[in-house]
């Protein structure tokens, strides 16, 4: 079973469904593997658990808001 992992922000149910459908359809089209074979995991990654450029993403986002 081909598996797709997505680490990103928390999403509402409708956006999760849309993302899973989009990933599955695109991967199936590009690989020729039937959509029913794909498994998609959405892993929430809060900004205080992600580092970008050597700093917490939360701090970077706060700085960019200013």
Secondary structure, DSSP 8 states (H G I E B T S, - for coil): --EEEEEE----HHHHHHHHHHHHHHHHHHH---GGG-EEEEEE--GGG-EETTEEHHHHHHHHH-
